[in-house]
């Protein structure tokens, strides 16, 4: 029996960068019990400057240091230097471009969403690359065995844009208001929240245990039934 886990993330969410190892461990160590689907929520749906994103925090550098302290994930010098000089930085953030890149790379079938997202996170948070530039995805495409020209065509396609919008619409319909978020499927069209924000692995794994127990109890409680349409009575 497997429980379906939906990981709602965004490349520009610093806590998602810290949470990547937890989700990756969950997907690998509990592969027999958990099926992880990654959805990108569109945290920044339109262009925002780096200062516009982090200038609202009293201590942006301290925020990143806290992420490292809590999760062990380390930000690269290039990224941190850009952050420290955000008032003069020309960097622009917009979630649509990394989300398009993930969708485009996924379509080639050479890697899963978690691996793709982690490689793109590395470009931004470790190497300090600009995710608004299509060229920044060339090394990722190469690592995944995808021809960069083919990637660019898929990246710019209407189908990819539609997929991105569909993901954003679905996440919005679920009432997700912060990232990261983890949901679990409880029915054909129903979900419950496992985590709002970063959780250490042991805590998230314990919540998965509880979800599995509920699923097993629900299955045990369902017996033979005569439905109103006359089915299921034999």
Secondary structure, 3 states (H helix, E strand, C coil): CCEEEEEEECCCCHHHHHHHHHHHHHHHHCCCCEEEEEEECCCCCCCEEHHHHHCCCCCHHHHHHHHHHHHCCCCCHHHHHHHHCHHHCCCEECHHHHHHHHHHHHCCCCCCHHHHHHHHHHHHHHCCCCCCCHHHHHHHHHHCCCCHHHHHHHHCCHHHHHHHHHHHHHHHHCCCCCCCEEEEEEECCEEEEEEECCCCHHHHHHHHHHHHHHHHHHHHHCCCCCCCCCCCCC
